[in-house]
Amino acid sequence: MQYISTRGGIQAISFKEAVMMGLADDGGLLLPKTIPQLNASDLASLTDLTYPELARRILSLFIEGLSPADLEDIIHRSYGSFDHPEVTPVVRQGDLYILELFHGPTLAFKDVALQFLGNLFEYLLRERGEKMNILGATSGDTGSAAIYGVRGKDNIHIFILHPHQKVSLIQELQMTTVTDANVFNLAIRGTFDDGQRMVKEIFGDLEFKNRLYLGAVNSINWARVLAQVVYYFYAFARVQKETGCVEVYFSVPTGNFGDIFAGYIAKRMGLPVRRLILATNENDILARFVDRGDYSIAEVVETPSPSMDIQLASNFERYLYYLLDENPAEVRRAMTEFSQSGRLNFDASLQMRVTRDFLSGSATRAETIATIRDFHQKTGYVLDPHSAIGVKVGLQKAAGDCPLICLATAHPAKFGDAVLEATGTPPVMPASLQGIELRPRRCEIIDADTEAIRRFVTEHSC
Ligand SMILES: *Cc1c(COP(=O)(O)O)cnc(C)c1O
C-alpha cells in the first residue's frame, strides 16, 4: 500500500515512510492511495477473531514491508499492556452497547493507537539506525498516552505541550509523574489550539524538522488512525454475533476528528455502518458542519470534557479530501480559503453527501452532567463526561431499528469532578491512579511562543 498527501504535493511513499513523515512535507495529511475493500465473506471471516488476531488482519491490509512475525510482535506488545483480556470489550447497558476503549495504561482510548505507534517507532528507528524527537500538543489525553507509548524507549525523546492549568488534575499528573529521562513536559501559557498551531508551525519548517529528526504523535500520524480502525470491526463483530443485526450506528465523542475518521475508513472498507454519529460538546464546529455545512471557527469554550475542547480539528482535511472527490487542488483551495477567512461553506449537494455518512449533535455542560446522572440511575454504569456526550447524542439521533454502539473514550476516574457532581459519589480509582499525587513530577512552564519551544527542543533533543 502506498501513501499520498491530501494536497497532492509529494510522490507516493511507503507505509514506513508515511509513519516517519507524520505531517506530509507539502503541509497536507497522508492517506492510503486506495482503501482496501472487504466483501461479506471477508467480514464473516473476522467474526471470531481475538482483538490481536483481528488487528493483524486489518493492519496488514495497509502495511507492507513488515514481516508477519514482526507485526504480530508489535501488536502483542502494544495490547498486552491493556488490563482487559478483550482489549476493547463491548458491554450492553440499557438500550445500547458501550465499546470500552479505556483499558490501556492511561485509561483513555488514545492508548489503543499510541501503544502501537510507540512500538512501531522503536522498531522503525532500530531498523534505520535513526533517532527521533517527538513533538506534540495535547488537550489532555494524547499527552499521557503518547508519553506512556514511548517512555524509556531508546533513540526517542518526547516533548509534549499541554495548556497550563487547562487539563484535569489527573491528566496533568499522568503526564508530569513520568520522570523517565527521555520525557519532557511543557506546560504552555495558552490554549490547546495555541499548542497545536505552534507544533504545526515548527513541523512546517522543513529545515528544522529534518535537522532535529522531528516526529509526530498527534492524530495527524496515519498509524494512529489506522490502529483505531480495528475496534470498529471488533465492536461490530461482537454486536452482530449477539443480535444478528445487519447494520449498526456508532456514536463517537469527537474533538480532532481522528477517532470518527477511523470509523469512516472502516465504513469505506465495507463495514456496514448505517451512520457515524458525531457528538461534540459546546465546541461544535464539526456538528455545525454536518448539520448545515457551516465549518466556521469560534472561540474555544472550556467544558467538563476538555479532550474535546477543540475548534481546529486536525483530521478534518482527511475527510475533506474524500468529500471533494479526492481532488488535491480542491483541498488546497479549501484549506487556503479556510486559513484566510476562518470559514468554509458547503453547498446543499455536498451537504447531502455528508449526511449519507454522518449524523451529528452537541451536548451542553448541563446535558453532559444530566446524562451521567440519568444513565447511572438507569443502569448503574458510570460514564465519563466525553462518553456521556456520545451516549446523549447517540440516543437522540439513532433510529431504534438497529443497534447503537457508543464509544466510551475515557475511564470515569480521569474526570472525577464531573462524576461526583452528577452522581454524588466520586468514581472508584483504578490501581494505576492510586497515590499518583504523591509521586515525583517533572514539568517546565513556558510561554506560548514558537521560538521558545523551538529553543527548548533544540537544547534537549536526542
Ligand atoms: C481525544 C479524545 C476524544 C476526541 O477524539 P478525537 O479523535 O480527537 O476526535 C474524545 N474523548 C476522549 C476521552 C479523548 O481523549
The ligand as an ORCA input file, in Angstrom:
! r2SCAN-3c Opt
* xyz 0 1
  C      -9.088     12.680     22.319
  C     -10.366     12.343     22.977
  C     -11.595     12.485     22.323
  C     -11.694     13.050     20.919
  O     -11.148     12.197     19.948
  P     -10.684     12.791     18.528
  O     -10.003     11.666     17.852
  O      -9.770     13.925     18.834
  O     -11.924     13.236     17.845
  C     -12.730     12.103     22.994
  N     -12.688     11.635     24.259
  C     -11.531     11.494     24.927
  C     -11.554     10.995     26.312
  C     -10.333     11.839     24.304
  O      -9.192     11.699     24.980
*
